[in-house]
Amino acid sequence: MDLLQQILTILDNTLSLQGRTAGMERESPLLGAIPELDSMAVVAIIAAVEERFDVVFEDDEIDGQSFATVGSLVDTVAAKLG
């Protein structure tokens, strides 16, 4: 499973989207486009990513741009994975 698909699975599971991520692509907007994605959900997604990939994000490594689109979130995780 590639990184994009893994992130979509995390989003779907964490936000209880019931498969709505199936039609999402890298360009799909996140913040402001998905009502379930609030500040608490962002924290839950970060925690799920950290657990899944065994990484730890510092506060200054994640910002609103990281959650602008599916692609920006994938890129943030990819950069952390190095």
C-alpha positions as CSV (number, residue, x, y, z in Angstrom):
1,M,0.0,0.0,0.0
2,D,1.5,3.3,-1.0
3,L,1.8,6.3,1.3
4,L,-1.2,8.2,-0.3
5,Q,-3.5,5.2,0.3
6,Q,-2.2,4.8,3.9
7,I,-3.0,8.4,4.6
8,L,-6.4,8.1,3.0
9,T,-7.1,5.1,5.2
10,I,-6.0,7.0,8.3
11,L,-8.3,9.9,7.4
12,D,-11.2,7.6,6.7
13,N,-10.8,5.7,9.9
14,T,-10.0,8.6,12.2
15,L,-12.8,10.9,10.9
16,S,-15.3,8.0,10.5
17,L,-15.9,9.0,6.8
18,Q,-17.3,5.6,5.9
19,G,-15.4,5.3,2.7
20,R,-15.7,8.9,1.5
21,T,-11.9,9.0,1.0
22,A,-12.3,6.6,-1.9
23,G,-12.8,9.4,-4.3
24,M,-10.1,11.7,-2.9
25,E,-6.9,12.5,-4.7
26,R,-3.7,14.5,-3.8
27,E,-5.5,17.7,-4.8
28,S,-8.5,17.1,-2.6
29,P,-8.9,19.8,0.0
30,L,-9.0,18.9,3.7
31,L,-9.3,21.9,6.1
32,G,-12.5,23.7,5.4
33,A,-13.8,21.0,3.0
34,I,-14.4,18.1,5.5
35,P,-16.7,19.2,8.4
36,E,-15.4,16.3,10.5
37,L,-11.9,17.8,10.3
38,D,-11.8,20.1,13.3
39,S,-8.9,20.9,15.7
40,M,-9.5,17.7,17.8
41,A,-9.6,15.6,14.6
42,V,-6.2,17.1,13.5
43,V,-4.7,15.9,16.8
44,A,-6.2,12.5,16.4
45,I,-4.9,12.2,12.8
46,I,-1.4,13.3,13.9
47,A,-1.5,10.6,16.7
48,A,-2.7,8.0,14.2
49,V,0.1,8.9,11.7
50,E,2.7,8.8,14.5
51,E,1.5,5.4,15.7
52,R,1.2,3.9,12.2
53,F,4.7,5.1,11.0
54,D,6.5,5.1,14.4
55,V,7.4,8.8,14.2
56,V,6.9,11.8,16.4
57,F,6.0,15.2,15.1
58,E,7.1,18.3,17.0
59,D,4.7,21.2,17.3
60,D,6.6,23.3,14.7
61,E,6.6,20.5,12.1
62,I,2.8,20.6,11.6
63,D,0.7,23.6,10.6
64,G,-2.4,24.5,8.7
65,Q,-0.6,24.1,5.4
66,S,0.1,20.4,6.3
67,F,-3.7,19.8,6.2
68,A,-4.6,22.0,3.3
69,T,-4.9,19.1,0.9
70,V,-4.5,15.3,0.9
71,G,-1.2,15.8,-1.0
72,S,0.2,18.3,1.5
73,L,-0.5,15.9,4.3
74,V,1.1,13.1,2.4
75,D,4.2,15.3,1.7
76,T,4.5,16.2,5.3
77,V,4.5,12.6,6.4
78,A,6.9,11.7,3.5
79,A,9.3,14.4,4.6
80,K,9.2,13.0,8.2
81,L,9.8,9.5,7.0
82,G,12.8,10.8,5.1
